[in-house]
């Protein structure tokens, strides 16, 4: 710890032992998680807590304890919930407090935070970058979400697609993904076309199951309201009144990306997601996603949202792994 430190005292009322145990977690694992994330020390005695660290970090730590204690009145806390709170509510302050630097997050007005109510759950963006991403999907016919695994790119795109379908803004959802691992030659896989590409579209299926349930997803697929298609089979089509998601777009060629983008028809919108640090194409072949960023940067009606390690909303370890790779690989 640096020499310049302050302590913030927090008293949690009422002094309910069950709620305090819920707050601290087994063997104080929730407190240790906050300490690691904010680089602070937390001491407790009964319902009195002292957070010691850099001035900004100590203030944020105290706020986190107050928010978590309020939650204990209605839910059982776990490490994932603590991590999500740190990401969702205190992302900007946390970055300042622990001295991290990086691209500035877009400013988002409090009255313009986007949330989506699906049949099974309420989807809220976590942090300013996810909020901006969802707003751009809503406001643009073509939106790109680019960044590492675990930043919510695909999940929020699927949520936006479900919302557009449920509110009758579109008539169907089309899920597209390049099957690079199979060399775009899917004939050797058993089953019909949908079954052949199932392994590649599984992340989007999982998101759909989470939001509207497996039975309804199956019914919509049978009625062709949700369509799955490998990128190689998109040539020659024109997609009208559709919400189209191209996932893992870093594995498209320049020609494939151009082909996909020119499939967008009237009344349709498209979201393209990918991670340019995980390209599986031959080293001599340029990624269509990287090329699209360069070509379309100033095109009206197209938006780009770039995510980084600080936007990761999975397990805390995933964020540290992504940060370690970013540090090792350097800027791209």
DRENTINU-609062 format. One record per residue: residue in three letters; x, y, z of N, C-alpha, C in turn. Coordinates in steps of 0.2 Angstrom, whole numbers, padded with zeros to 4 digits, always signed. Example, Ala and Ser with C-alpha at 12.3 -4.5 7.8 and 13.67 -1.06 7.14 Angstrom:
residues 2
ALA+0066-0028+0039+0062-0022+0039+0066-0016+0039/SER+0064-0011+0035+0068-0005+0036+0064+0000+0039/
***
This chain:
residues 332
UNK+0004-0006+0000+0000+0000+0000+0004+0006+0000/UNK+0002+0012-0003+0006+0018-0003+0005+0021+0004/UNK+0010+0026+0005+0010+0029+0012+0004+0034+0013/UNK+0001+0037+0008-0005+0041+0008-0011+0037+0009/UNK-0014+0036+0015-0020+0032+0016-0025+0036+0021/UNK-0031+0034+0020-0036+0036+0025-0040+0030+0027/UNK-0044+0031+0032-0048+0026+0035-0055+0029+0035/UNK-0060+0025+0032-0067+0027+0033-0071+0022+0037/UNK-0074+0024+0042-0078+0020+0047-0085+0020+0044/UNK-0088+0014+0044-0095+0013+0042-0098+0009+0047/UNK-0104+0011+0050-0108+0007+0054-0115+0005+0051/UNK-0116-0002+0051-0121-0004+0047-0127-0006+0052/UNK-0133-0003+0051-0139-0003+0055-0144-0006+0051/UNK-0148-0011+0054-0148-0013+0061-0142-0018+0062/UNK-0140-0019+0068-0135-0024+0069-0138-0031+0069/UNK-0139-0034+0063-0142-0040+0063-0137-0045+0061/UNK-0136-0050+0065-0130-0055+0064-0131-0059+0058/UNK-0137-0061+0056-0138-0065+0050-0136-0061+0044/UNK-0138-0055+0044-0137-0050+0038-0129-0049+0038/UNK-0126-0048+0043-0119-0046+0043-0115-0053+0041/UNK-0117-0059+0043-0114-0065+0040-0115-0065+0033/UNK-0121-0064+0030-0122-0064+0023-0118-0059+0020/UNK-0117-0053+0022-0113-0048+0020-0105-0050+0019/UNK-0103-0053+0024-0096-0055+0025-0094-0061+0021/UNK-0099-0066+0020-0098-0072+0017-0094-0077+0021/UNK-0094-0083+0018-0090-0088+0022-0083-0087+0023/UNK-0080-0087+0029-0073-0085+0030-0071-0078+0028/UNK-0076-0074+0028-0076-0067+0026-0073-0066+0018/UNK-0076-0071+0014-0073-0071+0007-0076-0065+0003/UNK-0081-0062+0005-0084-0056+0002-0079-0050+0003/UNK-0077-0049+0010-0073-0044+0012-0066-0044+0008/UNK-0064-0050+0008-0057-0051+0005-0058-0050-0003/UNK-0063-0051-0006-0064-0050-0013-0064-0042-0014/UNK-0067-0038-0010-0067-0031-0010-0060-0028-0009/UNK-0057-0031-0004-0050-0029-0003-0046-0030-0009/UNK-0046-0036-0012-0042-0037-0018-0043-0032-0024/UNK-0050-0031-0025-0052-0027-0030-0050-0020-0029/UNK-0051-0017-0023-0050-0010-0022-0043-0008-0019/UNK-0039-0014-0018-0033-0013-0014-0033-0009-0008/UNK-0038-0012-0004-0039-0009+0003-0039-0014+0008/UNK-0039-0012+0015-0040-0017+0020-0046-0015+0024/UNK-0050-0021+0026-0056-0020+0029-0056-0023+0036/UNK-0057-0020+0041-0057-0023+0048-0064-0022+0051/UNK-0066-0027+0054-0073-0027+0057-0074-0029+0064/UNK-0079-0026+0067-0080-0028+0074-0088-0027+0075/UNK-0091-0033+0075-0099-0032+0075-0101-0029+0069/UNK-0105-0024+0070-0108-0020+0064-0104-0014+0062/UNK-0098-0014+0065-0093-0008+0063-0088-0010+0059/UNK-0087-0007+0053-0082-0008+0048-0077-0002+0047/UNK-0071-0004+0046-0066+0002+0045-0062+0000+0038/UNK-0063+0004+0033-0060+0003+0027-0054+0007+0026/UNK-0048+0005+0025-0041+0008+0025-0038+0008+0018/UNK-0036+0013+0015-0033+0013+0008-0032+0020+0005/UNK-0031+0020-0001-0030+0027-0004-0037+0030-0003/UNK-0037+0037-0003-0043+0041-0002-0049+0039-0006/UNK-0048+0038-0013-0054+0036-0017-0056+0029-0016/UNK-0051+0025-0015-0053+0018-0014-0056+0017-0007/UNK-0054+0020-0002-0058+0019+0005-0065+0022+0004/UNK-0066+0027+0001-0073+0030+0000-0077+0025-0004/UNK-0075+0022-0009-0078+0017-0013-0080+0011-0009/UNK-0075+0009-0005-0076+0003-0001-0081+0003+0004/UNK-0082+0009+0007-0087+0011+0011-0094+0010+0008/UNK-0094+0013+0002-0100+0013-0002-0102+0006-0004/UNK-0098+0002-0006-0099-0005-0007-0102-0008-0001/UNK-0099-0008+0004-0102-0011+0010-0109-0009+0012/UNK-0110-0002+0011-0117+0000+0013-0122-0003+0008/UNK-0120-0003+0001-0124-0006-0004-0126-0013-0003/UNK-0120-0017-0001-0121-0024+0000-0125-0026+0006/UNK-0124-0022+0011-0128-0023+0017-0136-0022+0016/UNK-0137-0017+0012-0144-0016+0010-0147-0022+0006/UNK-0143-0025+0002-0145-0031-0002-0146-0037+0002/UNK-0143-0037+0008-0144-0043+0012-0151-0044+0015/UNK-0155-0038+0015-0161-0038+0017-0166-0042+0013/UNK-0164-0043+0006-0168-0046+0001-0165-0052-0003/UNK-0159-0053-0002-0156-0059-0006-0150-0061-0003/UNK-0148-0067-0005-0142-0071-0002-0136-0069-0007/UNK-0131-0066-0004-0125-0064-0008-0120-0069-0009/UNK-0117-0069-0015-0112-0074-0016-0106-0070-0020/UNK-0100-0073-0021-0095-0069-0024-0097-0066-0031/UNK-0101-0069-0035-0103-0066-0041-0107-0060-0040/UNK-0111-0060-0036-0115-0054-0034-0111-0048-0032/UNK-0106-0050-0028-0101-0044-0026-0097-0042-0031/UNK-0095-0046-0036-0091-0044-0042-0096-0040-0046/UNK-0102-0042-0047-0106-0038-0052-0108-0031-0049/UNK-0108-0031-0042-0110-0024-0039-0104-0019-0040/UNK-0098-0022-0039-0092-0018-0041-0091-0016-0048/UNK-0093-0020-0052-0093-0018-0060-0098-0013-0061/UNK-0104-0015-0059-0110-0011-0061-0111-0004-0058/UNK-0110-0003-0052-0111+0003-0049-0105+0007-0047/UNK-0099+0004-0047-0094+0008-0045-0088+0008-0050/UNK-0089+0006-0056-0084+0005-0061-0080+0011-0062/UNK-0083+0017-0063-0079+0023-0064-0075+0025-0058/UNK-0078+0025-0052-0074+0027-0046-0069+0022-0045/UNK-0070+0016-0046-0065+0011-0044-0059+0012-0048/UNK-0060+0013-0055-0054+0014-0059-0050+0020-0057/UNK-0053+0025-0055-0050+0031-0053-0046+0030-0046/UNK-0050+0026-0042-0047+0025-0035-0041+0021-0035/UNK-0040+0016-0039-0034+0011-0039-0029+0013-0044/UNK-0031+0019-0048-0025+0022-0052-0025+0019-0059/UNK-0030+0015-0061-0030+0012-0068-0031+0017-0073/UNK-0028+0016-0079-0029+0021-0084-0031+0017-0090/UNK-0034+0020-0095-0036+0017-0101-0041+0021-0105/UNK-0044+0019-0110-0049+0023-0114-0054+0025-0110/UNK-0056+0032-0111-0062+0034-0107-0068+0031-0109/UNK-0072+0030-0104-0079+0027-0105-0084+0032-0107/UNK-0088+0031-0112-0093+0036-0114-0098+0038-0108/UNK-0099+0045-0108-0104+0048-0103-0111+0046-0105/UNK-0114+0044-0100-0121+0041-0101-0126+0045-0096/UNK-0131+0048-0099-0136+0052-0095-0140+0047-0091/UNK-0141+0049-0084-0144+0044-0080-0151+0042-0082/UNK-0155+0047-0086-0161+0046-0089-0161+0042-0095/UNK-0155+0040-0097-0155+0036-0104-0152+0029-0103/UNK-0152+0027-0097-0150+0020-0095-0155+0015-0098/UNK-0152+0010-0102-0157+0006-0106-0157-0001-0102/UNK-0164-0003-0101-0165-0010-0098-0170-0013-0102/UNK-0170-0020-0102-0174-0024-0106-0177-0029-0101/UNK-0184-0030-0102-0188-0035-0098-0190-0040-0103/UNK-0186-0046-0102-0188-0052-0106-0193-0056-0102/UNK-0195-0061-0105-0200-0066-0101-0198-0068-0095/UNK-0191-0070-0094-0189-0073-0088-0185-0069-0084/UNK-0182-0063-0086-0178-0059-0082-0177-0052-0085/UNK-0175-0047-0080-0174-0040-0082-0166-0040-0084/UNK-0165-0037-0090-0158-0036-0092-0156-0029-0091/UNK-0151-0028-0087-0148-0021-0086-0141-0021-0088/UNK-0139-0016-0091-0132-0015-0093-0128-0014-0086/UNK-0121-0016-0086-0117-0015-0080-0111-0011-0082/UNK-0112-0004-0080-0107+0001-0081-0109+0005-0088/UNK-0105+0010-0088-0106+0015-0093-0105+0012-0100/UNK-0100+0008-0101-0099+0005-0108-0104+0001-0111/UNK-0107-0004-0106-0112-0008-0108-0118-0004-0110/UNK-0120+0001-0105-0125+0006-0107-0125+0009-0113/UNK-0119+0012-0115-0118+0015-0121-0119+0010-0127/UNK-0117+0004-0126-0118-0002-0131-0125-0003-0133/UNK-0129-0004-0127-0136-0005-0128-0140+0001-0131/UNK-0138+0007-0130-0141+0013-0132-0139+0013-0140/UNK-0133+0011-0142-0131+0012-0149-0134+0006-0153/UNK-0135+0000-0150-0139-0005-0153-0146-0002-0155/UNK-0149+0001-0150-0156+0004-0151-0156+0009-0156/UNK-0151+0013-0156-0152+0019-0160-0148+0019-0167/UNK-0145+0013-0169-0142+0012-0175-0144+0006-0179/UNK-0144+0006-0185-0146+0000-0189-0140-0005-0189/UNK-0134-0003-0188-0128-0007-0188-0124-0005-0182/UNK-0123-0010-0177-0119-0009-0171-0113-0014-0171/UNK-0107-0012-0169-0102-0016-0168-0100-0016-0160/UNK-0099-0022-0158-0097-0023-0151-0090-0027-0151/UNK-0085-0024-0149-0078-0027-0150-0074-0027-0143/UNK-0072-0033-0141-0068-0033-0135-0068-0040-0133/UNK-0064-0041-0127-0063-0048-0124-0069-0052-0122/UNK-0068-0058-0121-0073-0062-0118-0075-0060-0111/UNK-0082-0061-0110-0085-0059-0104-0087-0052-0103/UNK-0087-0048-0108-0089-0041-0108-0096-0040-0109/UNK-0100-0046-0111-0107-0045-0112-0109-0043-0119/UNK-0104-0044-0124-0106-0041-0131-0112-0046-0134/UNK-0111-0052-0134-0116-0056-0137-0122-0057-0133/UNK-0122-0057-0126-0128-0057-0122-0132-0051-0123/UNK-0129-0045-0123-0133-0039-0123-0136-0039-0130/UNK-0133-0041-0135-0135-0041-0142-0141-0046-0143/UNK-0141-0052-0140-0147-0056-0140-0152-0053-0136/UNK-0151-0050-0130-0156-0047-0126-0160-0041-0131/UNK-0156-0038-0134-0159-0032-0139-0163-0036-0144/UNK-0161-0041-0147-0164-0045-0152-0171-0047-0149/UNK-0171-0050-0144-0177-0053-0141-0182-0047-0139/UNK-0180-0042-0137-0184-0036-0136-0187-0033-0142/UNK-0183-0033-0148-0186-0031-0154-0191-0035-0157/UNK-0190-0042-0156-0195-0047-0158-0201-0047-0154/UNK-0201-0046-0147-0206-0046-0143-0211-0040-0144/UNK-0207-0034-0145-0211-0028-0146-0213-0027-0154/UNK-0212-0032-0158-0214-0032-0165-0211-0027-0169/UNK-0204-0025-0167-0200-0021-0171-0198-0025-0177/UNK-0196-0031-0176-0194-0036-0181-0198-0042-0181/UNK-0198-0046-0187-0202-0052-0187-0198-0058-0186/UNK-0192-0058-0186-0188-0064-0184-0181-0062-0182/UNK-0177-0066-0179-0170-0066-0177-0166-0071-0181/UNK-0161-0068-0183-0156-0072-0187-0149-0072-0184/UNK-0147-0078-0182-0141-0079-0178-0136-0082-0183/UNK-0130-0079-0184-0125-0080-0189-0118-0081-0185/UNK-0114-0086-0188-0107-0086-0185-0103-0090-0190/UNK-0097-0088-0191-0092-0091-0195-0090-0098-0192/UNK-0090-0103-0196-0088-0110-0193-0081-0111-0195/UNK-0076-0107-0193-0069-0107-0195-0066-0114-0193/UNK-0068-0117-0187-0065-0123-0185-0066-0129-0190/UNK-0072-0128-0193-0074-0133-0198-0072-0131-0205/UNK-0068-0126-0206-0067-0123-0212-0072-0121-0217/UNK-0078-0119-0213-0084-0118-0217-0087-0124-0221/UNK-0084-0130-0220-0087-0135-0224-0090-0140-0218/UNK-0097-0139-0218-0100-0142-0213-0104-0149-0215/UNK-0102-0151-0221-0106-0157-0223-0104-0164-0219/UNK-0098-0164-0216-0096-0170-0212-0100-0171-0206/UNK-0103-0165-0203-0106-0165-0197-0113-0168-0198/UNK-0115-0172-0193-0122-0175-0193-0128-0171-0193/UNK-0134-0172-0195-0140-0168-0194-0141-0163-0200/UNK-0147-0159-0198-0148-0154-0203-0144-0148-0202/UNK-0145-0143-0206-0141-0137-0206-0141-0134-0199/UNK-0147-0134-0195-0147-0131-0189-0143-0135-0184/UNK-0143-0141-0184-0139-0146-0180-0132-0145-0181/UNK-0130-0144-0188-0123-0144-0189-0120-0138-0186/UNK-0123-0132-0186-0120-0126-0183-0122-0125-0176/UNK-0126-0129-0173-0127-0129-0166-0121-0128-0161/UNK-0116-0131-0162-0110-0130-0158-0107-0123-0158/UNK-0108-0120-0164-0105-0114-0165-0109-0108-0162/UNK-0116-0110-0162-0120-0105-0160-0123-0106-0152/UNK-0119-0110-0149-0121-0112-0142-0122-0106-0138/UNK-0117-0101-0138-0117-0095-0133-0124-0091-0134/UNK-0126-0091-0140-0132-0087-0142-0138-0091-0140/UNK-0138-0097-0141-0143-0102-0138-0144-0101-0131/UNK-0138-0101-0127-0138-0101-0120-0142-0094-0117/UNK-0140-0089-0121-0143-0082-0119-0150-0083-0120/UNK-0153-0085-0126-0160-0086-0127-0163-0090-0122/UNK-0161-0096-0120-0164-0100-0115-0164-0096-0109/UNK-0159-0092-0107-0159-0088-0101-0165-0083-0101/UNK-0166-0080-0106-0171-0075-0107-0178-0077-0108/UNK-0179-0082-0112-0186-0083-0114-0188-0091-0113/UNK-0183-0095-0111-0184-0102-0110-0183-0106-0116/UNK-0181-0112-0114-0179-0117-0119-0185-0119-0124/UNK-0191-0120-0121-0197-0122-0124-0199-0117-0130/UNK-0199-0111-0128-0201-0105-0132-0196-0105-0138/UNK-0189-0105-0136-0184-0105-0141-0185-0110-0146/UNK-0186-0116-0144-0187-0122-0148-0193-0121-0153/UNK-0199-0118-0150-0205-0117-0154-0203-0111-0159/UNK-0200-0106-0158-0198-0101-0162-0194-0103-0168/UNK-0189-0108-0166-0185-0111-0171-0189-0115-0176/UNK-0193-0119-0174-0197-0123-0178-0202-0119-0183/UNK-0204-0113-0180-0208-0109-0184-0204-0104-0189/UNK-0197-0105-0188-0192-0101-0192-0192-0093-0190/UNK-0195-0092-0184-0195-0085-0182-0188-0084-0179/UNK-0184-0089-0176-0177-0088-0175-0174-0093-0179/UNK-0169-0090-0183-0166-0094-0188-0158-0094-0187/UNK-0155-0100-0188-0148-0101-0187-0145-0102-0194/UNK-0139-0099-0195-0136-0100-0201-0129-0099-0201/UNK-0125-0103-0204-0118-0102-0205-0117-0096-0209/UNK-0111-0092-0208-0110-0087-0213-0109-0089-0220/UNK-0106-0095-0221-0105-0097-0228-0112-0097-0232/UNK-0118-0098-0229-0124-0099-0232-0128-0093-0233/UNK-0125-0087-0231-0129-0081-0231-0129-0078-0238/UNK-0124-0080-0243-0123-0076-0249-0130-0077-0253/UNK-0132-0071-0256-0137-0071-0260-0144-0069-0257/UNK-0144-0069-0250-0150-0067-0247-0151-0060-0245/UNK-0157-0058-0244-0158-0051-0242-0163-0052-0236/UNK-0161-0049-0230-0164-0050-0224-0168-0044-0222/UNK-0175-0044-0223-0179-0039-0221-0183-0040-0215/UNK-0184-0035-0211-0188-0035-0205-0185-0040-0200/UNK-0178-0040-0200-0175-0045-0196-0170-0042-0191/UNK-0169-0045-0185-0163-0043-0181-0158-0048-0182/UNK-0152-0046-0185-0147-0051-0187-0141-0050-0182/UNK-0138-0055-0179-0132-0055-0175-0127-0059-0178/UNK-0121-0056-0180-0115-0060-0182-0110-0060-0176/UNK-0109-0066-0173-0105-0067-0168-0098-0070-0170/UNK-0093-0069-0166-0086-0071-0168-0084-0068-0174/UNK-0086-0062-0175-0084-0059-0182-0077-0058-0184/UNK-0073-0059-0179-0065-0058-0180-0063-0064-0185/UNK-0067-0069-0185-0065-0075-0189-0068-0075-0196/UNK-0071-0069-0198-0073-0068-0205-0067-0065-0209/UNK-0068-0067-0216-0063-0064-0221-0066-0057-0222/UNK-0062-0053-0226-0064-0046-0228-0070-0047-0233/UNK-0070-0052-0237-0075-0054-0242-0082-0056-0238/UNK-0081-0060-0233-0087-0063-0230-0090-0057-0226/UNK-0086-0053-0223-0089-0047-0219-0093-0042-0224/UNK-0090-0041-0229-0094-0037-0234-0100-0040-0237/UNK-0100-0046-0238-0105-0050-0240-0111-0050-0235/UNK-0109-0051-0228-0114-0051-0223-0117-0044-0222/UNK-0113-0039-0222-0116-0032-0221-0121-0030-0227/UNK-0120-0032-0233-0124-0031-0238-0130-0035-0238/UNK-0131-0039-0233-0137-0043-0233-0143-0040-0229/UNK-0141-0034-0226-0146-0030-0222-0151-0027-0226/UNK-0158-0029-0225-0163-0027-0229-0167-0021-0225/UNK-0173-0020-0228-0177-0015-0225-0180-0017-0219/UNK-0180-0012-0214-0183-0014-0207-0179-0018-0203/UNK-0173-0019-0205-0168-0024-0201-0163-0020-0198/UNK-0160-0023-0193-0154-0020-0189-0150-0026-0188/UNK-0143-0024-0187-0138-0030-0186-0133-0028-0181/UNK-0131-0033-0177-0126-0032-0172-0120-0037-0174/UNK-0114-0034-0174-0108-0038-0176-0104-0038-0169/UNK-0102-0044-0167-0098-0044-0161-0092-0048-0162/UNK-0086-0047-0159-0080-0051-0160-0075-0048-0155/UNK-0069-0052-0155-0063-0050-0151-0057-0051-0156/UNK-0054-0045-0157-0049-0045-0162-0042-0048-0159/UNK-0042-0050-0153-0036-0053-0150-0037-0061-0151/UNK-0042-0063-0153-0043-0071-0154-0045-0073-0161/UNK-0041-0071-0166-0042-0072-0173-0040-0079-0174/UNK-0044-0084-0177-0042-0090-0179-0040-0091-0186/UNK-0040-0086-0190-0039-0086-0197-0032-0087-0198/UNK-0030-0090-0204-0023-0090-0206-0019-0083-0205/UNK-0013-0084-0203-0009-0077-0201-0009-0073-0207/UNK-0009-0075-0213-0009-0071-0219-0015-0068-0221/UNK-0021-0070-0218-0027-0067-0220-0030-0062-0215/UNK-0032-0056-0217-0034-0051-0213-0041-0052-0210/UNK-0042-0051-0204-0049-0051-0201-0054-0046-0205/UNK-0060-0049-0206-0065-0044-0209-0067-0039-0204/UNK-0067-0041-0197-0069-0037-0192-0064-0031-0192/UNK-0058-0032-0192-0053-0027-0191-0053-0022-0197/UNK-0054-0025-0203-0055-0021-0209-0061-0017-0209/UNK-0067-0020-0206-0073-0016-0206-0072-0010-0201/UNK-0069-0011-0196-0067-0005-0191-0064+0001-0195/UNK-0059-0001-0199-0056+0004-0203-0060+0007-0208/UNK-0064+0003-0212-0068+0006-0218-0074+0009-0215/UNK-0077+0007-0210-0084+0010-0208-0084+0015-0203/UNK-0078+0017-0200-0078+0021-0194-0082+0027-0195/UNK-0082+0030-0201-0086+0037-0201-0092+0036-0205/UNK-0095+0030-0206-0101+0029-0210-0107+0031-0205/UNK-0111+0035-0208-0117+0037-0204-0122+0031-0203/UNK-0124+0030-0197-0129+0024-0196-0125+0018-0193/UNK-0118+0018-0192-0114+0013-0190-0111+0015-0183/UNK-0112+0011-0178-0109+0013-0172-0103+0008-0170/UNK-0099+0010-0166-0093+0005-0163-0093+0006-0155/UNK-0093+0000-0152-0092+0000-0145-0086-0004-0143/UNK-0081-0001-0140-0075-0005-0139-0074-0007-0131/UNK-0074-0013-0130-0074-0015-0123-0066-0017-0121/UNK-0065-0017-0115-0058-0019-0112-0059-0023-0106/UNK-0053-0025-0103-0054-0029-0097-0058-0027-0091/UNK-0058-0020-0091-0062-0017-0085-0069-0018-0086/UNK-0072-0020-0092-0079-0021-0093-0081-0029-0092/UNK-0076-0033-0090-0078-0040-0090-0082-0041-0084/UNK-0088-0045-0085-0093-0046-0080-0093-0053-0078/UNK-0089-0057-0080-0088-0064-0077-0084-0065-0071/UNK-0082-0071-0069-0078-0072-0063-0073-0067-0063/UNK-0071-0065-0057-0066-0060-0056-0059-0062-0059/UNK-0058-0069-0059-0052-0071-0062-0051-0070-0069/UNK-0057-0070-0073-0057-0069-0080-0055-0062-0081/UNK-0057-0057-0077-0055-0050-0078-0047-0050-0078/UNK-0044-0053-0072-0037-0053-0071-0033-0057-0077/UNK-0036-0062-0080-0033-0065-0085-0033-0061-0091/UNK-0038-0058-0093-0039-0053-0099-0034-0048-0098/UNK-0033-0045-0092-0029-0039-0091-0021-0042-0092/UNK-0020-0048-0089-0013-0050-0090-0011-0051-0097/UNK-0016-0054-0101-0015-0055-0109-0014-0048-0112/UNK-0018-0043-0110-0017-0036-0113-0011-0033-0112/UNK-0008-0034-0105-0002-0032-0103+0004-0035-0107/UNK+0003-0042-0108+0008-0046-0111+0009-0044-0119/UNK+0003-0044-0122+0003-0043-0129+0003-0036-0131/UNK+0002-0031-0127+0003-0024-0129-0003-0022-0133/UNK-0003-0015-0135-0009-0013-0139-0009-0016-0146/UNK-0015-0017-0148-0016-0019-0155-0019-0014-0159/
***
